[in-house]
Amino acid sequence: MQKFVLIEDQGGKEIYIDLISSQAGHYLSRRPHIASLLRELLNQKKLSGARVVLEQDMGRGIGTTDIVTTSDKDSIYYAKPVKSEIYIRFVKNRGPQPSNTLTVIAELDDDGNYEISNAWIGPKCPAFPGEEQESADSKAYWQSHALAHDTHVVQSRSITKDCPYDW
């Protein structure tokens, strides 16, 4: 683990990102300016509970979100991102959209610190169908939303127009 401490709270507890193996670390490597946005948000919040999901309008444009709403007119395909076994829904004819929103998922570790397991620019959304954190809302949400084309490197042999989910 490569621990990157974002902030230390008044009680001496750390809020950090595992730069090597977490989704947040991967996202941060592609968008390093997220670190300062995370600090700004986390300095305003007091985290409590085993798992915390924060969605915050930052009051200004902070970048683009890969998550877009889809319709019947969109060209949809499914693929597995590199180093993933989960199929994700993509839309070909759409690009990333401007966003003011930052979403953060933090989980309490064994030492009482919080690890940012995931963070992204864009709205809070349920996990993809098939992921460990999948919820009852996942399939319904991802039937009408997708990630913009070319925002993630995918396994070329996994690309399909057939939906792999059991809607």
BAZA-30225 format. One line per 5 residues: for each residue x, y, z of N, C-alpha, C, O. Coordinates in steps of 0.001 Angstrom, whole numbers. Example, Ala and Ser with C-alpha at 12.3 -4.5 7.8 and 13.67 -1.06 7.14 Angstrom:
2
13190/-5690/7800/12300/-4500/7800/13200/-3300/7800/14236/-3319/8465 | 12850/-2250/7080/13670/-1060/7140/12900/30/7870/13409/1138/8039
% end
This chain:
167
839/-1181/0/0/0/0/881/1241/0/1866/1326/733 | 512/2179/-821/1160/3486/-856/146/4482/-300/-732/4954/-1021 | 275/4796/989/-694/5652/1666/-379/7119/1408/731/7586/1663 | -1387/7843/893/-1283/9274/643/-2276/9961/1574/-3485/9903/1346 | -1771/10610/2623/-2633/11248/3611/-3119/12587/3077/-2327/13461/2725
-4442/12726/3026/-5049/13976/2573/-5139/14973/3709/-4715/16121/3574 | -5696/14530/4837/-5792/15392/6015/-5688/14537/7274/-5903/13325/7249 | -5357/15197/8356/-5382/14586/9678/-6357/15420/10497/-6213/16638/10600 | -7362/14745/11085/-8368/15504/11832/-7851/15910/13215/-6735/15556/13599 | -8668/16650/13951/-8238/17179/15250/-7927/16075/16260/-7164/16290/17202
-8518/14891/16066/-8250/13774/16962/-7053/12951/16551/-6774/11917/17158 | -6335/13393/15525/-5145/12672/15078/-5438/11547/14105/-4528/10804/13736 | -6684/11404/13679/-7043/10356/12721/-6790/10846/11297/-7007/12014/10972 | -6332/9930/10469/-5991/10273/9087/-7125/9924/8131/-7876/8971/8341 | -7225/10718/7086/-8060/10384/5934/-7084/10285/4770/-6405/11252/4426
-7026/9102/4170/-5979/8832/3188/-6520/8072/1978/-7647/7576/1976 | -5674/8000/951/-5945/7222/-264/-4815/6222/-442/-3644/6565/-282 | -5164/4987/-773/-4173/3997/-1186/-3927/4249/-2679/-4764/3915/-3519 | -2789/4833/-2993/-2501/5239/-4368/-2320/4070/-5338/-2509/4231/-6544 | -1958/2906/-4822/-1634/1771/-5682/-2853/922/-6041/-3064/614/-7214
-3653/543/-5051/-4681/-467/-5336/-6126/8/-5215/-7040/-803/-5361 | -6359/1269/-4959/-7753/1718/-4823/-8248/2394/-6094/-7459/2891/-6898 | -9578/2405/-6261/-10171/3119/-7386/-9885/4614/-7257/-9663/5297/-8257 | -9891/5118/-6026/-9597/6539/-5807/-8165/6872/-6239/-7929/7919/-6841 | -7226/5999/-5938/-5840/6209/-6342/-5685/6230/-7857/-4937/7039/-8407
-6396/5336/-8517/-6350/5294/-9986/-6939/6586/-10561/-6370/7170/-11483 | -8069/7028/-10021/-8712/8256/-10506/-7809/9464/-10259/-7671/10332/-11121 | -7203/9510/-9087/-6291/10605/-8736/-5087/10651/-9679/-4601/11734/-10005 | -4606/9499/-10116/-3458/9476/-11032/-3801/10107/-12376/-2922/10654/-13042 | -5070/10039/-12785/-5501/10633/-14055/-5946/12081/-13890/-5958/12844/-14855
-6309/12457/-12671/-6798/13812/-12397/-6221/14300/-11067/-6935/14345/-10065 | -4948/14662/-11048/-4276/15013/-9787/-4874/16208/-9057/-4702/16328/-7844 | -5575/17097/-9763/-6175/18256/-9089/-7276/17851/-8103/-7717/18665/-7292 | -7711/16605/-8174/-8753/16110/-7259/-8247/16142/-5807/-9046/16322/-4888 | -6956/15973/-5590/-6418/15961/-4218/-6771/17246/-3474/-7190/17188/-2318
-6612/18389/-4105/-6937/19654/-3416/-8445/19789/-3203/-8877/20349/-2195 | -9249/19283/-4142/-10697/19314/-3963/-11128/18406/-2814/-12017/18756/-2038 | -10495/17243/-2711/-10793/16331/-1601/-10452/16969/-262/-11228/16876/689 | -9302/17614/-186/-8922/18300/1058/-9945/19379/1417/-10365/19494/2569 | -10338/20164/417/-11318/21229/632/-12626/20656/1184/-13187/21189/2141
-13101/19588/587/-14351/18970/1033/-14210/18331/2408/-15048/18546/3284 | -13161/17552/2600/-12996/16806/3852/-12736/17710/5045/-13076/17346/6171 | -12141/18878/4832/-11935/19830/5927/-13254/20429/6423/-13309/20986/7520 | -14310/20316/5621/-15627/20843/5991/-16519/19792/6632/-17570/20137/7172 | -16136/18526/6591/-16997/17424/7025/-16394/16668/8193/-15174/16580/8335
-17269/16124/9025/-16849/15211/10077/-17376/13842/9697/-18589/13648/9614 | -16492/12900/9468/-16887/11570/9044/-17258/10713/10246/-16605/10777/11288 | -18303/9917/10097/-18681/8961/11134/-19374/7785/10482/-20055/7932/9468 | -19195/6619/11071/-19770/5398/10524/-18733/4584/9786/-17639/5066/9493 | -19089/3329/9483/-18160/2406/8832/-17922/2769/7365/-16827/2571/6839
-18958/3302/6712/-18849/3680/5301/-19591/4996/5113/-20753/5130/5496 | -18901/5965/4517/-19472/7302/4327/-19451/7633/2840/-18425/7492/2176 | -20602/8077/2324/-20686/8525/939/-21056/10003/969/-22107/10379/1490 | -20185/10835/407/-20408/12277/360/-20586/12714/-1085/-19850/12280/-1971 | -21561/13569/-1312/-21749/14202/-2614/-21854/15690/-2337/-22714/16121/-1569
-20981/16482/-2962/-20934/17913/-2654/-20856/18754/-3922/-19998/18536/-4777 | -21768/19718/-4027/-21661/20728/-5084/-20578/21694/-4618/-20732/22342/-3583 | -19509/21794/-5355/-18371/22608/-4956/-18560/24092/-5294/-17699/24915/-4983 | -19683/24431/-5929/-19994/25831/-6202/-19282/26431/-7407/-19362/27635/-7652 | -18594/25590/-8147/-17869/26054/-9334/-17566/24830/-10201/-17639/23695/-9731
-17235/25064/-11438/-16846/23962/-12305/-15535/23358/-11819/-14552/24074/-11631 | -15517/22042/-11615/-14307/21384/-11105/-13733/20370/-12095/-12714/19733/-11825 | -14392/20229/-13234/-13922/19276/-14229/-15092/18653/-14951/-16181/19226/-15004 | -14865/17480/-15506/-15922/16797/-16248/-16231/15452/-15616/-15363/14800/-15035 | -17492/15053/-15745/-17913/13749/-15263/-18042/12787/-16438/-18473/13167/-17526
-17664/11546/-16202/-17785/10499/-17215/-19199/9934/-17250/-19578/9285/-18224 | -19989/10173/-16193/-21328/9603/-16059/-22328/10487/-16808/-22467/11672/-16508 | -23019/9901/-17780/-23991/10661/-18569/-25324/9912/-18610/-25366/8683/-18566 | -26406/10679/-18695/-27738/10109/-18859/-27893/9669/-20302/-27444/10362/-21215 | -28528/8520/-20516/-28682/7987/-21865/-30161/7909/-22258/-31058/7989/-21419
-30375/7750/-23566/-31733/7581/-24093/-31703/6483/-25154/-30654/5905/-25439 | -32861/6210/-25727/-32958/5187/-26784/-32176/5567/-28035/-31866/4701/-28854 | -31856/6837/-28193/-31136/7317/-29375/-29629/7081/-29281/-28917/7211/-30276 | -29140/6734/-28082/-27701/6549/-27873/-27236/5174/-28323/-27993/4205/-28293 | -25978/5106/-28740/-25334/3856/-29128/-24600/3301/-27905/-23596/3859/-27462
-25117/2202/-27374/-24618/1631/-26120/-23793/377/-26385/-24117/-408/-27276 | -22740/194/-25620/-22000/-1069/-25618/-21535/-1349/-24194/-21561/-467/-23336 | -21113/-2572/-23958/-20646/-3009/-22642/-19224/-3531/-22804/-18880/-4137/-23819 | -18406/-3286/-21785/-17026/-3772/-21833/-16474/-3831/-20415/-16972/-3177/-19499 | -15426/-4639/-20267/-14723/-4729/-18992/-13512/-3802/-19041/-12673/-3936/-19931
-13408/-2870/-18104/-12180/-2069/-18039/-10973/-2975/-17769/-11119/-4074/-17233 | -9805/-2508/-18140/-8577/-3250/-17866/-8483/-3503/-16359/-8768/-2619/-15552 | -8084/-4712/-15995/-7933/-5153/-14607/-9267/-5220/-13859/-9308/-5049/-12641 | -10348/-5468/-14586/-11662/-5606/-13964/-12398/-6776/-14595/-12199/-7088/-15769 | -13238/-7412/-13820/-14070/-8501/-14333/-15529/-8090/-14419/-16386/-8916/-14735
-15819/-6838/-14146/-17183/-6312/-14148/-17441/-5573/-15463/-16648/-4728/-15879 | -18553/-5903/-16105/-18940/-5165/-17310/-19513/-3809/-16924/-20247/-3675/-15945 | -19155/-2805/-17725/-19642/-1444/-17521/-20347/-999/-18791/-19954/-1359/-19901 | -21382/-220/-18609/-22168/302/-19739/-21514/1594/-20241/-21254/2509/-19461 | -21253/1657/-21554/-20648/2834/-22181/-21579/3364/-23265/-22385/2620/-23825
-21461/4653/-23554/-22222/5278/-24627/-21230/5864/-25635/-20343/6634/-25266 | -21387/5492/-26916/-20432/5902/-27955/-20538/7366/-28365/-19519/8027/-28566 | -21734/7867/-28489/-21932/9184/-29099/-21972/10331/-28091/-22514/11395/-28391 | -21414/10132/-26919/-21446/11169/-25894/-20061/11330/-25280/-19294/10372/-25184 | -19759/12542/-24870/-18491/12819/-24217/-18718/13204/-22763/-19862/13363/-22336
-17649/13353/-22003/-17775/13803/-20618/-18479/15160/-20546/-18367/15975/-21462 | -19201/15391/-19453/-19986/16608/-19260/-19393/17454/-18130/-18878/16894/-17163 | -19452/18784/-18224/-18970/19642/-17133/-19750/19358/-15839/-20941/19047/-15873 | -19059/19471/-14714/-19708/19193/-13432/-19144/20059/-12315/-17969/20426/-12327 | -19998/20378/-11349/-19613/21081/-10118/-19536/20123/-8940/-19160/20530/-7841
-19883/18867/-9146/-20096/17914/-8061/-18907/16988/-7855/-18321/16480/-8811 | -18563/16779/-6589/-17524/15834/-6193/-18168/14772/-5313/-18889/15098/-4370 | -17909/13498/-5620/-18427/12386/-4815/-17256/11620/-4227/-16260/11360/-4903 | -17391/11261/-2952/-16328/10576/-2216/-16931/9420/-1423/-17980/9567/-796 | -16258/8270/-1456/-16627/7132/-614/-15452/6853/305/-14336/6605/-151
-15716/6897/1605/-14670/6658/2611/-15090/5481/3492/-16262/5340/3843 | -14120/4645/3838/-14399/3483/4678/-13448/3463/5870/-12248/3706/5739 | -14010/3171/7019/-13247/3119/8263/-12319/1904/8241/-12765/789/7968 | -11026/2116/8528/-10096/993/8555/-9953/455/9983/-10583/968/10908 | -9138/-562/10156/-8973/-1217/11460/-8341/-320/12518/-8476/-590/13712
-7649/749/12098/-6986/1656/13034/-7842/2877/13367/-7399/3764/14096 | -9069/2926/12835/-9944/4067/13101/-9725/5245/12164/-10287/6320/12370 | -8909/5044/11133/-8693/6067/10107/-9663/5803/8955/-10253/4726/8865 | -9822/6788/8084/-10689/6612/6918/-9850/6512/5654/-8986/7347/5385 | -10133/5464/4887/-9525/5316/3563/-10546/5756/2523/-11684/5286/2526
-10142/6647/1643/-10981/7041/516/-10869/5903/-490/-9844/5758/-1157 | -11919/5098/-601/-11881/3950/-1512/-12232/4348/-2934/-11795/3706/-3889 | -13026/5415/-3079/-13373/5881/-4413/-13722/7360/-4338/-14219/7840/-3320 | -13462/8065/-5409/-13793/9486/-5520/-13875/9805/-7000/-13118/9261/-7804 | -14798/10690/-7358/-14920/11071/-8752/-15642/12397/-8879/-16362/12825/-7978
-15432/13039/-10021/-16186/14234/-10366/-17491/13749/-10961/-17504/12980/-11922 | -18588/14207/-10378/-19903/13818/-10868/-20808/13394/-9731/-20404/13378/-8568 | -22040/13052/-10082/-23040/12743/-9069/-22802/11403/-8389/-22150/10507/-8926 | -23356/11303/-7190/-23365/10027/-6478/-24196/9055/-7306/-25235/9422/-7855 | -23733/7824/-7389/-24460/6816/-8153/-24223/5452/-7513/-23225/5246/-6822
-25148/4523/-7748/-24931/3179/-7204/-23790/2468/-7934/-23412/2844/-9043 | -23261/1449/-7295/-22197/643/-7900/-22716/-22/-9171/-23924/-148/-9372 | -21792/-442/-10020/-22173/-1148/-11238/-22743/-2519/-10877/-22321/-3120/-9889 | -23694/-3018/-11662/-24185/-4375/-11423/-23019/-5366/-11457/-22173/-5329/-12351 | -22999/-6243/-10467/-21930/-7232/-10372/-20823/-6856/-9404/-20046/-7717/-8993
-20737/-5576/-9029/-19723/-5161/-8056/-20145/-5564/-6649/-21325/-5788/-6376 | -19175/-5649/-5778/-19421/-6035/-4393/-20426/-5101/-3707/-21252/-5554/-2915 | -20357/-3817/-4007/-21228/-2817/-3374/-22551/-2617/-4135/-23274/-1658/-3865 | -22872/-3510/-5079/-24106/-3387/-5850/-25301/-3261/-4902/-25380/-3948/-3884 | -26224/-2371/-5259/-27422/-2161/-4443/-28667/-2475/-5267/-28574/-2790/-6453
-29819/-2388/-4634/-31088/-2629/-5328/-31307/-1612/-6444/-32027/-1891/-7402 | -30690/-432/-6330/-30841/628/-7328/-29869/517/-8506/-30037/1212/-9507 | -28864/-341/-8400/-27798/-391/-9405/-28306/-637/-10816/-27997/133/-11726 | -29070/-1686/-11010/-29502/-2030/-12367/-30393/-957/-12961/-30223/-588/-14123 | -31341/-447/-12186/-32241/595/-12697/-31453/1853/-13082/-31701/2448/-14130
-30512/2249/-12239/-29715/3447/-12523/-28906/3263/-13805/-28919/4127/-14682 | -28205/2141/-13910/-27311/1939/-15045/-28042/1549/-16325/-27406/1405/-17369 | -29374/1371/-16271/-30162/1207/-17496/-30345/2559/-18194/-30560/2613/-19405 | -30259/3648/-17425/-30478/4983/-17999/-29244/5884/-17912/-29322/7074/-18218 | -28118/5324/-17499/-26862/6066/-17421/-25729/5191/-17971/-25846/3967/-18020
-24652/5826/-18377/-23482/5096/-18872/-22257/5984/-18696/-22368/7169/-18384 | -21102/5394/-18901/-19871/6177/-18930/-19623/6610/-20361/-19888/5865/-21304 | -19116/7814/-20513/-18824/8343/-21840/-17753/7493/-22518/-16827/7000/-21875 | -17899/7338/-23811/-16966/6570/-24643/-15543/7116/-24503/-15339/8326/-24396 | -14574/6215/-24507/-13149/6562/-24458/-12702/7200/-23158/-11657/7850/-23127
-13462/7035/-22078/-13028/7575/-20792/-12262/6537/-19973/-11623/6881/-18978 | -12323/5269/-20386/-11631/4194/-19695/-11025/3243/-20713/-11613/2997/-21767 | -9859/2711/-20403/-9247/1700/-21253/-9963/385/-20952/-10089/-21/-19797 | -10434/-275/-22025/-11186/-1516/-21833/-10466/-2692/-22467/-9597/-2528/-23322 | -10853/-3890/-22023/-10349/-5123/-22614/-11076/-5313/-23946/-12283/-5556/-23959
-10365/-5206/-25051/-11006/-5198/-26375/-11831/-6453/-26650/-12847/-6381/-27342 | -11418/-7582/-26130/-12166/-8826/-26369/-13465/-8897/-25566/-14290/-9781/-25795 | -13644/-7979/-24637/-14860/-8011/-23818/-15979/-7139/-24388/-17104/-7191/-23892 | -15696/-6350/-25406/-16684/-5413/-25948/-17849/-6175/-26581/-17660/-7071/-27404 | -19058/-5789/-26167/-20258/-6421/-26695/-21423/-5440/-26699/-21484/-4534/-25868
-22341/-5624/-27634/-23578/-4823/-27646/-24644/-5514/-26791/-25626/-4884/-26397 | -24457/-6794/-26506/-25416/-7551/-25700/-25225/-7235/-24226/-24117/-7306/-23695 | -26318/-6887/-23584/-26248/-6540/-22164/-25908/-7786/-21331/-26610/-8794/-21403 | -24839/-7710/-20548/-24444/-8871/-19739/-25218/-8965/-18413/-25096/-9947/-17681 | -26003/-7944/-18124/-26756/-7920/-16870/-28091/-8617/-17067/-28645/-8625/-18166
-28588/-9185/-16020/-29901/-9804/-16033/-30911/-8743/-15585/-31265/-8673/-14408 | -31380/-7903/-16548/-32305/-6835/-16199/-33563/-7469/-15750/-34514/-6771/-15397
% end
